Amino acid sequence: MNLFNLIENIDYEILQGSIQREIKYITIDSRNVRKNTLFVCIEGLTVDGHIFIENAIKSGAVAILVQKDITNIPKDITIIKVNNTRNALSYIASNFYNNPVNKCELIGVTGTNGKTSSTYFMESILKENNKNVGIIGTIDTRINGEKVEIDFATSTTPDSIELQHILNYMVEKNVDNVIMEVSSHALELHKVDGFSFKTSIFTNLTQDHLDLHVTMENYKKAKGKLFAMSQNSIINIDDPAGDYMISCAKGNVITYSIEKESDLQAYNINYSNKGVSFCININNNEEKMFIPIPGKFSLYNALGVIAASLSLGVDIEIIKLGLSKLKGVPGRIQNIENNKGISVIVDYAHTPDSLENIIKTVKEFTKGKVITIFGCGGDRDKGKRSIMGKIAGTFSDICIITSDNPRTEEPENILNEIEEGIKNINENYVKIIDRRDAIEYGIKKASEGDSIIIAGKGHEDYQIFKKETIYFDDCIVAKEILAMEEENK
């Protein structure tokens, strides 16, 4: 594509060279530069892409996008300067792939917890409505339930070039609706600048990602950006941040709740280990609903997607049917079957709020003890470690503190910081650095009627350490240990 067309719709200054030249590739990584590449210099959180300009030119870059003044660049190289290269990249990548965001209906989901589950719930409803549905999220990228083999580096929302590549692929496959998890990182780092969402859902806001945002106020403001680019904003008004999200909305607003009065409030609620039944009022008609996934948090996710589906014109009977067919979400309150008479549940809960939610939910159907196995990620928000320790100690009978993804930190130090929140709350806890040993200890400790929660990693099948990343899947490890227990009877 011609560079002139790529930089359409952005403000720029030409520092040198011609913008009438052909561009075959765009990248932010100098290692991926090939002949006729536009190299975009991103000022990252730890590394500044401007320092790799010379390497990029040697590898074949013919144009460089910068946000800083640079000198001593060969005259045959085009240099374009913008105020913010991240923001510009979002538009450039969209132009490179012929603006796929304009060719499908985008549905965004943001919040600390519940994003992935909400996309699964929404997918089930839209498939029941005979739509071709694409998902871009934490677990995978898929079309109509089939995984698409397009990998991306970040955990939730892909970077701009990857994101536009995926959206373009989905348009080529005739996808009608694309449901995206939109992280605070994506919003803060301009990955979705220039997007127009048909409908967006706000689930909740609790402490997380303060390693990037520093304060909860900044975190909240990042989330709020989504609703300024959405035609329909679906807001959880029970959450303290709900009013702020409403103030950010530029289009139609639909509120949902359990506690407060709202446009879509659940009542006659019955929680069980099989799921949640409840009623809502739609156009002065009482509608009885059921979701086959337990927990108050599941009800909140359901209310959000019901409201979103209604905003898209989906019939209430189709919504009911779509929700009734839910089969659960990988790594979200996922039950591991066994013959020991215990419940073993794997869940992605890795924030204070989500950990409290899963423990409270499991306690509702547990006759015996609740044993919680959990840790906290390294190189992430340290402030939540003692908080999560306090929550686990308060609501669990037995706690096993273990490693999550230690990354570059010493695992023992992370466990000690978690322990600060638990040691004065519940003396019935143990620290076991090795996660497999911790799971084995928990299973051996459990008796008939007890429940074990293995929290923090959910669908993830790896552990990240200082010098290596290893294969590790909580579900598979739990199954292996349970099988060995059965053999040793």
WOLIN-V372223 format. One line per field, one symbol per residue. phi: phi as a letter, one per 30 degrees, with the letter a starting at -180 (. if undefined). psi: psi as a letter, one per 30 degrees, with the letter a starting at -180 (. if undefined). Layout:
phi=???
psi=???
This chain:
phi=.deeddcdibdbbddaicccbdccbbaccddcdbdiccccdcdddbbcdddcdedddddkdcbbcbbbdbbhceddcdcccbdbdddddeddddddchhdddcaccbcbbkdbjddedddddeddddddicdccbbaddacabhicdcdbdbdddbcddeddddddddddddciddbcccdcddddddcidceidbcdbbccdabbdahddcdibdddedddddedddcbdbccbddddededddddddccdcbcbaccddadbcdbhdbcbdclbcabbcbhicdccbbbdbdjddddedddddddddddcidddddeeddddcecjceichddcdacdibccbcbdebbeddddddddddddccdcdccccaabddhbedddddddddddddccdbcbdbdccdhdddedddddddeedcdccbdcbbcbddddddddddddddcejdbccccjchddbabccecaccdabeddddddddddddddd
psi=kkeeeegkglklkjelakgilkkflklfjffgkakhkjkkjkjaffkjfffgeeeeeefgkfkkklglkllhkkffkkkkklejfeeeeeeeeeeeghifffglkkjkkllelfeeeeeeeeeeeeefghkkkkkjaeelklkhfkkkijllelfdklleeeeeeeeeeeefghkekkkkkjleeeeeggfgkfljkekkkkeljlklgffefeleeeeeeeefeeffgkekkjkjffkffeeeeeffkfbkkkllleelkaeikklhkjklffakklllkjhgkkkklkkhklkeeeeeeeeefeeeeefggkkeeeeeeeefgkglkkgjhjkjklgfglkjkkkfjgleeeeeeeeeeefegkebljkkklakklgajfffeeeeeeeeeeflekkjkakcjfbflkeeeeeeeeeefffgejfillkjekeeeeeeeeeffklkflkkkjlefcfkhlkkleflklkkjeeeeeeeeeeeeeeg.
